[in-house]
Amino acid sequence: MFQANNFVKKRVDRVIILLVFFLFSLFLLFLYSQNIGDNLKKYDDYKIGIVKLHSYNQEIDNTLMRSYLYLDNDQVTEVTKDFDRELIFLQEHELMKEFRPDVIKALENIDAKYQDKMEFIESFKTLNARITSSMSYLYELEKSIDQNSELGGQIKKLPSNILFKIGQVFLGMELEILHIEEDMDILFVHRVKSDDVDYFYMHTKQFLSDIRALNSILKQNEELDLADTIKAMLDILEIEYLYNKKAEERIAVSFFIFAFIILVVLLNTYIKVLKKREEISYLAYHDTLTDLPNRAEFERYIDELINRRFKGRKKFAVLFIDLDRFKVINDTLGHDVGDGMLITLAERIGKVLGKNNLLARIGGDEFVAIVEDINDLNTLDVLVAEIASVIRNPIHIREYSLNTTASIGIAKYPDDGDMKSTLLKHADSAMYHAKDSGGDTYAFYNQQLSIDIQRRLELEQELVYALKRKEFTLYFQPLYHLSTSKVMGAEALIRWNSNVLGKVSAEEFISVAEDTGIIVEVGYFVFRSACQEYMKWKQKGLELDFISINISSVQLRQPNALKNFKSIIEETGIDAKHIELELTERYIMEYATEQLTILDDLRSLGCRVSIDDFGTGYSSMSYLKSMAIDTIKIDKSFTSGIMHDQHDLEVSKAIIALSQSLGYEVIAEGIETVEQLKLLKELRCDIGQGYYFAKPMKSKKFVDFLKIKQQIKVD
């Protein structure tokens, strides 16, 4: 039973008690005049009108408190219309005849302050619209900046930090104590590096200005004290009523015969007041559009369930239901169509859940359900699948036939949490996992969602100390010239054996190192160590044409990257012509688009430049002729498929033919069989690398390998 029903029951009990009391005290009714019923009714009408003014004003204030959330302008307009209607009602009912001028003066004061408040609301609507739309745009810009490989890690972090601090403002922190302006000053220095950074700076600056303006409106609204003015009028009305009552008591004896009738009127009026209060209470805990319980009622209900479960009751599940692409329909066809969809979907989902389970609407396109008496997961799975199915069915509104889907997250009590906050967080995480999977599906919460996050945090923490603890080691894999069978080079590959985490693959930790910026220090360690090892080999009389070193695009975007590379080359004494720098295809394409000069600068030092994992990205082969590169490296995914996949074979042929026509050498990585080797020789591939020749090995073993293999022809 909902809280509103409990409220009504208590009030009805009080009415019965009052009725018995009044019947017992009937002889005392000579104190009331014949018109007390009318006066009471008028007083109650006026009081209810003022209470409604207070309620509507509270709704407006609640709307203003949602400073940074999407504002439903239609809802705000409806509330202000309700306020206007009640205010006009009070102004047109000749209060002067019933009460002294103090009441009229108070009403005029309310009217004046309300007009001021309307001006605040209009300004608030404009600022709220800008803030909510700007926030989405800022997140898109931040994502674009994060994906921009030309920008440094420090620059990428700034938008994320600024958005995090803005999020803190949304949670209630004061803007001034977050020192966002310091981040903005740093961002201002780097705004020339990218249009996205510039746009982010300008929009954030306007965004912060809007927040300050919005806060100013909220402060002015607080100072306006319209609620206190309404309450003051209610107090004046109460005093006036008491004054009139005393006047009526002086003539009450004459109307004793009508006392019982007045009592009936009084009770009847009181019951009507109770009914109106019941309506207000109901609206406070229900969604006005769908008539479903709202967030407040949902949270009260789940608290009640959890308290019961602690007493040994059965399990239940929480379902977070978020409609996919609903905003597109709402914005395109209008709120009336969107509202119609929500009403229809609420009815459909409610029928599937039945009367024994709670369905609530907690946001614009968000529903939440509590499914009780879970016997097994299969039953719950079937129920959720049916909910997804009825949402998926077409919805006919006016001349439109509309379709939508939902992402549903499921958390079970007590398996996924025995506290409300934990349970709701896990259901929300599962819902976003379903949405990230493409939507139109549902997902149960599982510990893996938390484990993945924990694993990344562990990697970030241990990477900070990995260099100091000397946990990184270089391995080397030989590169063969396929036509001469000569070992002509080696690729330096980093390996991490953590004291805490054990062996961690490069595929797992490199991306984390890039996201955190640690890749810059690691990259210089790899570059220096590889150059030093090459010089040691040379001192031992071993000759290799080049050492191949992988370079992260994050490292290349550092302003002093070229200077540092040059310093290491001079420090180790290596001739730059023996260095081949491997960069990913994605970075090469971005470089060409933005016309960077770092590759030309590296080649001017004498270094060779190679595209690694070619064919896996989004490049066009026609771009190759404009690239400042020397070597194309065919990704191992193509090499492994050339014997049985015609597509892989044709792509490999095209890469080799086009690259060689442009004067680039071609390296095929991932050679594992003699058949692959023979076919690549037939295709006139220049260089090969893979387990067929040798696995990556430490420097000492590589030296021994090279001494033995350097003169042996590869069959």
ChimeraX attribute file (.defattr): number of C-alpha atoms within 10 A of each C-alpha:
attribute: neighborCount
match mode: 1-to-1
recipient: residues
	/A:1	6
	/A:2	13
	/A:3	14
	/A:4	19
	/A:5	13
	/A:6	10
	/A:7	15
	/A:8	18
	/A:9	13
	/A:10	10
	/A:11	17
	/A:12	14
	/A:13	11
	/A:14	11
	/A:15	16
	/A:16	12
	/A:17	11
	/A:18	13
	/A:19	15
	/A:20	11
	/A:21	11
	/A:22	17
	/A:23	13
	/A:24	10
	/A:25	10
	/A:26	13
	/A:27	12
	/A:28	12
	/A:29	21
	/A:30	19
	/A:31	19
	/A:32	24
	/A:33	24
	/A:34	21
	/A:35	14
	/A:36	20
	/A:37	21
	/A:38	14
	/A:39	16
	/A:40	18
	/A:41	19
	/A:42	15
	/A:43	17
	/A:44	17
	/A:45	16
	/A:46	19
	/A:47	19
	/A:48	17
	/A:49	20
	/A:50	22
	/A:51	17
	/A:52	17
	/A:53	24
	/A:54	20
	/A:55	16
	/A:56	22
	/A:57	21
	/A:58	14
	/A:59	16
	/A:60	20
	/A:61	16
	/A:62	11
	/A:63	19
	/A:64	23
	/A:65	12
	/A:66	12
	/A:67	21
	/A:68	20
	/A:69	16
	/A:70	15
	/A:71	17
	/A:72	13
	/A:73	13
	/A:74	10
	/A:75	13
	/A:76	18
	/A:77	13
	/A:78	12
	/A:79	17
	/A:80	20
	/A:81	13
	/A:82	16
	/A:83	22
	/A:84	15
	/A:85	14
	/A:86	19
	/A:87	20
	/A:88	13
	/A:89	14
	/A:90	17
	/A:91	15
	/A:92	8
	/A:93	12
	/A:94	11
	/A:95	16
	/A:96	12
	/A:97	8
	/A:98	15
	/A:99	17
	/A:100	13
	/A:101	12
	/A:102	14
	/A:103	21
	/A:104	17
	/A:105	12
	/A:106	19
	/A:107	20
	/A:108	14
	/A:109	15
	/A:110	22
	/A:111	18
	/A:112	12
	/A:113	16
	/A:114	19
	/A:115	11
	/A:116	15
	/A:117	20
	/A:118	13
	/A:119	11
	/A:120	18
	/A:121	22
	/A:122	12
	/A:123	14
	/A:124	22
	/A:125	19
	/A:126	12
	/A:127	22
	/A:128	22
	/A:129	18
	/A:130	16
	/A:131	25
	/A:132	16
	/A:133	14
	/A:134	17
	/A:135	20
	/A:136	11
	/A:137	16
	/A:138	21
	/A:139	15
	/A:140	14
	/A:141	21
	/A:142	22
	/A:143	15
	/A:144	14
	/A:145	24
	/A:146	20
	/A:147	11
	/A:148	17
	/A:149	21
	/A:150	21
	/A:151	22
	/A:152	21
	/A:153	21
	/A:154	13
	/A:155	18
	/A:156	22
	/A:157	17
	/A:158	19
	/A:159	25
	/A:160	17
	/A:161	13
	/A:162	21
	/A:163	18
	/A:164	13
	/A:165	18
	/A:166	22
	/A:167	14
	/A:168	14
	/A:169	17
	/A:170	16
	/A:171	10
	/A:172	9
	/A:173	13
	/A:174	13
	/A:175	18
	/A:176	10
	/A:177	9
	/A:178	15
	/A:179	12
	/A:180	18
	/A:181	14
	/A:182	11
	/A:183	15
	/A:184	20
	/A:185	12
	/A:186	13
	/A:187	21
	/A:188	15
	/A:189	11
	/A:190	15
	/A:191	19
	/A:192	11
	/A:193	13
	/A:194	15
	/A:195	12
	/A:196	19
	/A:197	24
	/A:198	18
	/A:199	15
	/A:200	26
	/A:201	22
	/A:202	14
	/A:203	18
	/A:204	23
	/A:205	14
	/A:206	15
	/A:207	22
	/A:208	16
	/A:209	14
	/A:210	18
	/A:211	22
	/A:212	15
	/A:213	15
	/A:214	23
	/A:215	18
	/A:216	13
	/A:217	20
	/A:218	19
	/A:219	11
	/A:220	14
	/A:221	18
	/A:222	12
	/A:223	9
	/A:224	15
	/A:225	14
	/A:226	23
	/A:227	19
	/A:228	12
	/A:229	17
	/A:230	21
	/A:231	17
	/A:232	16
	/A:233	22
	/A:234	21
	/A:235	14
	/A:236	17
	/A:237	21
	/A:238	14
	/A:239	14
	/A:240	17
	/A:241	17
	/A:242	12
	/A:243	12
	/A:244	15
	/A:245	18
	/A:246	13
	/A:247	12
	/A:248	17
	/A:249	15
	/A:250	12
	/A:251	15
	/A:252	22
	/A:253	16
	/A:254	14
	/A:255	16
	/A:256	19
	/A:257	14
	/A:258	16
	/A:259	23
	/A:260	16
	/A:261	14
	/A:262	21
	/A:263	19
	/A:264	14
	/A:265	17
	/A:266	17
	/A:267	18
	/A:268	14
	/A:269	18
	/A:270	16
	/A:271	15
	/A:272	14
	/A:273	16
	/A:274	17
	/A:275	15
	/A:276	13
	/A:277	17
	/A:278	18
	/A:279	13
	/A:280	14
	/A:281	16
	/A:282	20
	/A:283	15
	/A:284	15
	/A:285	20
	/A:286	21
	/A:287	18
	/A:288	12
	/A:289	12
	/A:290	18
	/A:291	16
	/A:292	22
	/A:293	24
	/A:294	22
	/A:295	18
	/A:296	13
	/A:297	21
	/A:298	23
	/A:299	16
	/A:300	13
	/A:301	18
	/A:302	18
	/A:303	14
	/A:304	11
	/A:305	20
	/A:306	19
	/A:307	13
	/A:308	12
	/A:309	16
	/A:310	11
	/A:311	9
	/A:312	9
	/A:313	12
	/A:314	15
	/A:315	17
	/A:316	22
	/A:317	21
	/A:318	22
	/A:319	25
	/A:320	27
	/A:321	26
	/A:322	25
	/A:323	21
	/A:324	18
	/A:325	14
	/A:326	20
	/A:327	15
	/A:328	11
	/A:329	16
	/A:330	16
	/A:331	11
	/A:332	11
	/A:333	12
	/A:334	12
	/A:335	15
	/A:336	11
	/A:337	19
	/A:338	22
	/A:339	16
	/A:340	17
	/A:341	23
	/A:342	21
	/A:343	15
	/A:344	17
	/A:345	22
	/A:346	20
	/A:347	16
	/A:348	16
	/A:349	20
	/A:350	18
	/A:351	12
	/A:352	14
	/A:353	20
	/A:354	11
	/A:355	9
	/A:356	10
	/A:357	14
	/A:358	19
	/A:359	23
	/A:360	25
	/A:361	24
	/A:362	21
	/A:363	12
	/A:364	15
	/A:365	19
	/A:366	18
	/A:367	23
	/A:368	25
	/A:369	20
	/A:370	23
	/A:371	21
	/A:372	18
	/A:373	14
	/A:374	15
	/A:375	11
	/A:376	8
	/A:377	10
	/A:378	10
	/A:379	11
	/A:380	18
	/A:381	15
	/A:382	11
	/A:383	15
	/A:384	23
	/A:385	15
	/A:386	15
	/A:387	21
	/A:388	21
	/A:389	16
	/A:390	16
	/A:391	22
	/A:392	16
	/A:393	15
	/A:394	13
	/A:395	17
	/A:396	14
	/A:397	14
	/A:398	8
	/A:399	6
	/A:400	11
	/A:401	10
	/A:402	15
	/A:403	16
	/A:404	18
	/A:405	21
	/A:406	26
	/A:407	25
	/A:408	31
	/A:409	28
	/A:410	30
	/A:411	28
	/A:412	23
	/A:413	21
	/A:414	16
	/A:415	13
	/A:416	20
	/A:417	16
	/A:418	14
	/A:419	14
	/A:420	14
	/A:421	9
	/A:422	14
	/A:423	22
	/A:424	23
	/A:425	15
	/A:426	25
	/A:427	28
	/A:428	22
	/A:429	22
	/A:430	25
	/A:431	28
	/A:432	20
	/A:433	21
	/A:434	23
	/A:435	21
	/A:436	10
	/A:437	13
	/A:438	11
	/A:439	19
	/A:440	19
	/A:441	19
	/A:442	25
	/A:443	22
	/A:444	19
	/A:445	24
	/A:446	16
	/A:447	9
	/A:448	10
	/A:449	13
	/A:450	12
	/A:451	11
	/A:452	10
	/A:453	10
	/A:454	12
	/A:455	13
	/A:456	13
	/A:457	13
	/A:458	12
	/A:459	19
	/A:460	17
	/A:461	11
	/A:462	15
	/A:463	23
	/A:464	13
	/A:465	12
	/A:466	17
	/A:467	16
	/A:468	9
	/A:469	12
	/A:470	12
	/A:471	16
	/A:472	17
	/A:473	17
	/A:474	19
	/A:475	20
	/A:476	24
	/A:477	23
	/A:478	26
	/A:479	27
	/A:480	24
	/A:481	18
	/A:482	24
	/A:483	15
	/A:484	12
	/A:485	18
	/A:486	19
	/A:487	25
	/A:488	18
	/A:489	24
	/A:490	24
	/A:491	22
	/A:492	26
	/A:493	19
	/A:494	21
	/A:495	16
	/A:496	20
	/A:497	15
	/A:498	18
	/A:499	12
	/A:500	9
	/A:501	12
	/A:502	10
	/A:503	12
	/A:504	14
	/A:505	12
	/A:506	14
	/A:507	8
	/A:508	11
	/A:509	18
	/A:510	18
	/A:511	13
	/A:512	18
	/A:513	21
	/A:514	17
	/A:515	16
	/A:516	16
	/A:517	18
	/A:518	19
	/A:519	23
	/A:520	22
	/A:521	13
	/A:522	22
	/A:523	20
	/A:524	17
	/A:525	18
	/A:526	20
	/A:527	22
	/A:528	18
	/A:529	17
	/A:530	26
	/A:531	26
	/A:532	18
	/A:533	17
	/A:534	23
	/A:535	18
	/A:536	14
	/A:537	17
	/A:538	13
	/A:539	10
	/A:540	10
	/A:541	10
	/A:542	14
	/A:543	16
	/A:544	19
	/A:545	14
	/A:546	22
	/A:547	25
	/A:548	26
	/A:549	24
	/A:550	20
	/A:551	20
	/A:552	21
	/A:553	22
	/A:554	23
	/A:555	25
	/A:556	22
	/A:557	18
	/A:558	16
	/A:559	11
	/A:560	10
	/A:561	17
	/A:562	17
	/A:563	10
	/A:564	13
	/A:565	18
	/A:566	13
	/A:567	13
	/A:568	18
	/A:569	19
	/A:570	12
	/A:571	12
	/A:572	16
	/A:573	12
	/A:574	16
	/A:575	15
	/A:576	20
	/A:577	15
	/A:578	18
	/A:579	24
	/A:580	25
	/A:581	26
	/A:582	22
	/A:583	22
	/A:584	19
	/A:585	21
	/A:586	18
	/A:587	20
	/A:588	23
	/A:589	19
	/A:590	15
	/A:591	19
	/A:592	16
	/A:593	10
	/A:594	10
	/A:595	10
	/A:596	14
	/A:597	11
	/A:598	15
	/A:599	21
	/A:600	15
	/A:601	13
	/A:602	19
	/A:603	19
	/A:604	12
	/A:605	15
	/A:606	15
	/A:607	21
	/A:608	23
	/A:609	23
	/A:610	27
	/A:611	26
	/A:612	23
	/A:613	21
	/A:614	24
	/A:615	22
	/A:616	15
	/A:617	12
	/A:618	10
	/A:619	15
	/A:620	9
	/A:621	12
	/A:622	8
	/A:623	12
	/A:624	18
	/A:625	14
	/A:626	9
	/A:627	15
	/A:628	20
	/A:629	23
	/A:630	19
	/A:631	23
	/A:632	25
	/A:633	25
	/A:634	25
	/A:635	19
	/A:636	20
	/A:637	15
	/A:638	23
	/A:639	22
	/A:640	18
	/A:641	15
	/A:642	21
	/A:643	13
	/A:644	9
	/A:645	12
	/A:646	11
	/A:647	12
	/A:648	18
	/A:649	19
	/A:650	13
	/A:651	15
	/A:652	23
	/A:653	17
	/A:654	14
	/A:655	19
	/A:656	24
	/A:657	16
	/A:658	15
	/A:659	19
	/A:660	17
	/A:661	11
	/A:662	12
	/A:663	12
	/A:664	19
	/A:665	18
	/A:666	23
	/A:667	26
	/A:668	28
	/A:669	22
	/A:670	20
	/A:671	20
	/A:672	17
	/A:673	13
	/A:674	13
	/A:675	12
	/A:676	19
	/A:677	23
	/A:678	13
	/A:679	14
	/A:680	24
	/A:681	16
	/A:682	10
	/A:683	15
	/A:684	16
	/A:685	24
	/A:686	20
	/A:687	25
	/A:688	26
	/A:689	27
	/A:690	21
	/A:691	14
	/A:692	15
	/A:693	21
	/A:694	16
	/A:695	13
	/A:696	20
	/A:697	17
	/A:698	14
	/A:699	20
	/A:700	13
	/A:701	13
	/A:702	20
	/A:703	17
	/A:704	10
	/A:705	14
	/A:706	18
	/A:707	13
	/A:708	10
	/A:709	15
	/A:710	17
	/A:711	11
	/A:712	12
	/A:713	13
	/A:714	18
	/A:715	8
